[in-house]
């Protein structure tokens, strides 16, 4: 199947074609939506090997990691959407007050229209197909713009999406920033963007021209609080999960990877020793950890370690090979808080550990910081858990694990504040790409003239009763049994 590599100027025709396709009404049909979800499931299952190869070429991901983080999560999510779709598309009955009788109120989800999705390179399949499935389930026509920085996956999507989905209503447009900006010159009914905040601002600015609503899935520094855990086993489980959420998910190149750890000073040496010994047991071969995307990102990460005070805080690792784009799992103890590694999102296999006097001090540490996508805490202290939920703000909070919230279809995924806005996954994806239309059906049977001019105090009194739902007083007033101007 030929890839779609548009020339400048040809995008207008593509967008118009998509709009025509959507306006034909085909994409609104439940059967069409179900067929697209079925197509997505077949795409992932039948093309598994091609996907493993693409993800390996782009990021050096091991096939088991790719299955755990992308293919497995996706197929589970598509099945969940397929199972529930009939229920989600059904109009919801809404309460209508007695005063409006006879009246029937409904909330009817309708497709937003033609949607543009920008995906990012780190989970190049997942971050493209997860939102795509939601947009299709909601009955939209979709243009997908995969990241040019994961070119094998982008080419795979461009070649295979037309084979499995309705090629007239789902298009893949490949290209870099210029194509992205050109796409944003056109009118869309919704744009979902996953990537960095600098480009997020460009997207939002361009979307404003057409009043297009956007969802921005951005990055942040996700902290992880590690409290004292009494048993050796609990400590080991926590460390396994920390490593899983730092080094085993695209080598830390994940928006919800643990960025840094906060821990009590006296517990830090124990934690570091356990991290080191477990890293040794987990990563027995270099290919069990993904590589850094490209030289630019490699240099960005190694530059974070160049500051003298940061370099002297390294307690494990620190080696990096630009040829293979591999950076050793690296642990730092108390790098300066004003250094780049502690002020910028790391997005790589470097883990600073910051010590505090008491675990509770972590809350004061986090409060003034920008709201992250996720806060993690390994603790059994229920009071601490409550305080974290109540006193901090973030896209999500996960206790005693990390990153796994991404795989749940029942909770929304998205940021807050500088980590973005707009939530998706499961039913939240369907809702993100649907418009909830209010539908009221009234009859012409009963008519209250006090809603209309000419105004007088009688009408004012009746309206006051209506808005208090004071039916008894209203009926008495209508029957002339109560002074109609009284408001009490
Ligand atoms: P990227 O380079 O893949 O860019 C994302 C998308 O934006 C791509 O499709 C790209 O082509 C497009 N793009 C780039 N410049 C553009 C422009 N000028 N106009 C229009 N489109 C343009 O990804 P990145 O920016 O390196 O992403 C890394 C960031 O994304 C990190 O901060 C990370 O935390 C964040 N991220 C967030 C999530 C999330 O779900 N919240 C997921 C993954 C990554």
Boltz pocket constraint, residues with backbone or C-beta under 6 A from the ligand:
constraints:
  - pocket:
      binder: B
      contacts: [[A, 118], [A, 119], [A, 120], [A, 121], [A, 122], [A, 123], [A, 127], [A, 145], [A, 146], [A, 147], [A, 148], [A, 149], [A, 175], [A, 176], [A, 177], [A, 178], [A, 179], [A, 180], [A, 181], [A, 184], [A, 194], [A, 195], [A, 196], [A, 197], [A, 199], [A, 202], [A, 203], [A, 216], [A, 217], [A, 218], [A, 219], [A, 220], [A, 254], [A, 255], [A, 256], [A, 345], [A, 347], [A, 373], [A, 415], [A, 419], [A, 420]]
      max_distance: 6.0
